[in-house]
C-alpha cells in the first residue's frame, strides 16, 4: 500500500546528515563543536554564549549559518569549510542501501544544508557516490537554508525537478513543510515518529523503507 503512494515518483530527494547515515554515527556532534568554536573565535564570546547563539540561530533562521549571515554579515565560505572539517573515519559503507537507491526509478539527488564538498566526502565514505545524479549544498540555494521555500525552489529549478512527481527524505521535520506544500511525498527519517499533516510517512530505517518501494 505504501509503495502505491510512490508509483508516480520520478525524482528522489535525500537529505544528507542523519538521513543517508544513521544518527548513531553522531557526525553532527563534531560539526556542532566546530560551530561553537567558530562562533567563540569570530564573535569573541565565551563557550556558553556561543552555544546559546548557535541554538538560537538554528531555531530562528533554519541554520546557525543563516543567523550569522543575517545578524553579523559573516562570509559563509570559510565558515562552511571550518565546521565541516571533521573525521569520517567511523562511517561504514552500505552497499545494500546503495543498491536500493540505485534501483529507484528516475533521478536521485542529495540536497543538504551543509556544503556540497562535505556531502561528497560523506557519500564516498558510505559507498554512495555512484548512485546519485547530483549533489546540492546550501551554496546552490544562495546560502538560503531549508526550510525556506526559496531555498527549495532554487535547488529544484537548478535540477529541473518537478515537485509533483518527487519525494523528499529528511530527518528534520521542519524541512518537510515546504516540500509537502509543493506537492511532494514526504518521508520523515528519524528514530521517533512525529505525526504532522506535512509528513506522509515515517521510518526509523531508510534502507528498510526503500526496500518496501521496490518490486
C-alpha positions as CSV (number, residue, x, y, z in Angstrom):
1,X,0.0,0.0,0.0
2,X,2.8,2.4,0.8
3,X,4.5,1.6,-2.5
4,X,1.4,2.8,-4.3
5,X,1.9,6.3,-2.9
6,X,5.2,6.4,-4.8
7,X,4.2,4.9,-8.1
8,X,4.3,8.4,-9.8
9,X,7.6,9.4,-8.3
10,X,10.5,10.0,-10.7
11,X,12.5,12.5,-8.6
12,X,14.0,11.3,-5.3
13,X,15.5,14.0,-3.0
14,X,17.6,12.9,0.0
15,X,18.9,15.0,2.9
16,X,22.4,14.0,4.0
17,X,23.0,14.3,7.7
18,X,21.2,11.7,9.9
19,X,19.4,10.5,6.7
20,X,22.0,8.8,4.5
21,X,23.9,7.7,7.5
22,X,22.4,6.6,10.9
23,X,22.2,9.2,13.8
24,X,24.4,6.8,15.8
25,X,27.3,8.0,13.7
26,X,27.0,11.3,15.6
27,X,28.8,13.3,12.9
28,X,26.7,16.4,13.9
29,X,28.2,16.3,17.3
30,X,31.6,17.1,15.7
31,X,30.0,19.8,13.5
32,X,28.3,21.4,16.4
33,X,31.5,21.6,18.4
34,X,33.3,23.2,15.4
35,X,30.3,25.7,15.0
36,X,30.7,26.7,18.7
37,X,34.4,27.1,18.3
38,X,33.9,29.3,15.2
39,X,31.3,31.5,17.0
40,X,33.6,31.8,20.0
41,X,36.5,33.0,17.9
42,X,34.7,35.2,15.4
43,X,32.2,36.9,17.8
44,X,34.6,36.9,20.7
45,X,32.2,35.3,23.2
46,X,32.6,32.6,25.8
47,X,31.6,29.0,25.1
48,X,28.2,29.1,26.9
49,X,27.2,32.2,24.8
50,X,28.4,30.6,21.6
51,X,26.3,27.5,22.3
52,X,23.3,29.7,23.0
53,X,23.7,31.7,19.8
54,X,24.2,28.5,17.8
55,X,21.0,27.0,19.0
56,X,19.1,30.3,18.8
57,X,20.1,30.9,15.2
58,X,19.2,27.3,14.2
59,X,15.7,27.7,15.7
60,X,15.1,31.2,14.3
61,X,16.7,31.0,10.9
62,X,16.9,27.4,10.0
63,X,20.6,27.1,10.3
64,X,23.3,28.7,12.5
65,X,24.9,30.0,9.3
66,X,21.8,31.8,8.2
67,X,21.6,33.6,11.6
68,X,25.3,34.5,11.5
69,X,24.9,35.9,8.0
70,X,21.7,37.8,8.9
71,X,22.9,39.3,12.2
72,X,26.7,39.5,11.7
73,X,27.3,39.5,8.0
74,X,29.7,36.6,8.1
75,X,31.3,35.1,5.0
76,X,29.7,31.7,4.5
77,X,32.7,30.1,2.7
78,X,35.3,30.0,5.5
79,X,32.6,29.1,8.0
80,X,31.4,26.1,6.0
81,X,35.0,25.0,5.4
82,X,35.7,25.1,9.1
83,X,32.6,23.4,10.5
84,X,32.7,20.5,8.1
85,X,36.4,19.7,8.6
86,X,35.5,16.6,10.6
87,X,36.6,13.0,10.8
88,X,34.6,10.5,8.8
89,X,36.7,7.5,9.8
90,X,34.0,5.7,11.6
91,X,31.4,5.8,8.8
92,X,30.8,2.5,7.1
93,X,30.0,1.7,3.5
94,X,26.4,0.5,3.0
95,X,26.2,-1.5,-0.3
96,X,22.6,-2.6,0.4
97,X,21.4,1.0,0.8
98,X,23.4,1.9,-2.4
99,X,21.7,-0.9,-4.3
100,X,18.2,0.2,-3.1
101,X,18.7,3.8,-4.0
102,X,20.1,2.9,-7.4
103,X,17.1,0.7,-8.1
104,X,14.6,3.6,-7.6
105,X,13.1,4.7,-10.9
106,X,14.1,8.2,-12.1
107,X,16.6,10.8,-10.9
108,X,18.2,10.7,-7.5
109,X,19.7,13.8,-5.8
110,X,21.1,14.9,-2.5
111,X,20.2,18.2,-1.0
112,X,21.8,19.3,2.2
113,X,22.1,22.4,4.4
114,X,25.8,21.6,4.5
115,X,28.1,22.3,1.7
116,X,28.4,20.1,-1.4
117,X,32.1,19.2,-0.8
118,X,31.3,17.9,2.6
119,X,28.4,15.9,1.2
120,X,30.6,14.4,-1.4
121,X,33.0,13.2,1.3
122,X,30.2,11.6,3.3
123,X,28.8,9.9,0.3
124,X,32.2,8.5,-0.6
125,X,32.6,7.2,3.0
126,X,29.2,5.5,2.8
127,X,29.8,4.0,-0.7
128,X,27.0,6.1,-2.2
129,X,28.9,8.3,-4.6
130,X,27.9,6.5,-7.7
131,X,24.1,6.3,-7.0
132,X,23.2,10.0,-7.2
133,X,22.8,12.1,-10.3
134,X,23.6,15.4,-8.5
135,X,24.6,16.8,-5.1
136,X,23.4,20.2,-3.9
137,X,24.5,22.1,-0.9
138,X,23.4,25.3,0.8
139,X,25.6,27.2,-1.7
140,X,23.4,26.1,-4.5
141,X,20.5,27.9,-2.8
142,X,22.4,31.2,-2.5
143,X,23.1,30.2,1.1
144,X,19.4,30.3,2.0
145,X,18.7,27.2,4.2
146,X,16.0,24.7,4.3
147,X,13.2,25.2,5.5
148,X,12.9,28.4,3.4
149,X,10.6,27.9,0.4
150,X,13.0,29.9,-1.8
151,X,15.8,27.5,-1.0
152,X,13.9,24.5,-2.2
153,X,12.7,26.4,-5.3
154,X,16.3,27.4,-6.2
155,X,17.6,23.9,-6.0
156,X,14.7,22.2,-7.7
157,X,14.8,24.8,-10.5
158,X,18.5,24.1,-11.0
159,X,17.9,20.4,-11.2
160,X,14.7,20.8,-13.3
161,X,12.9,18.6,-10.7
162,X,9.1,18.6,-10.7
163,X,7.9,18.5,-7.1
164,X,4.6,16.9,-8.0
165,X,6.4,13.8,-9.2
166,X,9.0,13.8,-6.4
167,X,9.6,12.6,-2.9
168,X,11.7,14.1,-0.1
169,X,13.5,12.1,2.6
170,X,14.6,14.2,5.6
171,X,15.4,13.8,9.3
172,X,14.4,17.4,10.3
173,X,10.6,17.5,10.2
174,X,10.7,21.3,9.7
175,X,12.3,20.8,6.3
176,X,9.3,18.8,5.1
177,X,6.7,21.6,5.4
178,X,7.5,23.2,2.1
179,X,8.1,20.0,0.1
180,X,4.6,18.9,1.3
181,X,3.1,22.2,0.2
182,X,4.9,21.9,-3.2
183,X,3.2,18.5,-3.8
184,X,6.0,16.1,-2.9
185,X,5.6,12.8,-1.0
186,X,7.4,13.4,2.4
187,X,9.2,10.9,4.4
188,X,10.5,11.7,7.9
189,X,13.6,9.6,8.6
190,X,14.1,9.6,12.4
191,X,14.1,7.3,15.4
192,X,10.8,8.6,16.6
193,X,7.7,9.4,14.7
194,X,6.4,13.0,14.8
195,X,2.8,12.9,13.4
196,X,2.1,16.1,11.5
197,X,-0.1,17.0,8.4
198,X,3.0,17.7,6.3
199,X,4.6,14.2,7.0
200,X,3.2,11.5,4.8
201,X,5.4,8.7,6.0
202,X,7.8,8.0,8.9
203,X,10.7,5.4,9.1
204,X,13.5,4.8,11.5
205,X,15.4,3.0,8.8
206,X,15.8,4.5,5.3
207,X,17.1,1.3,3.8
208,X,14.2,-0.8,5.0
209,X,11.7,1.8,3.8
210,X,13.2,1.9,0.3
211,X,13.1,-1.9,0.2
212,X,9.3,-1.7,0.6
213,X,9.1,0.6,-2.5
214,X,10.9,-1.8,-4.9
215,X,9.4,-4.6,-6.8
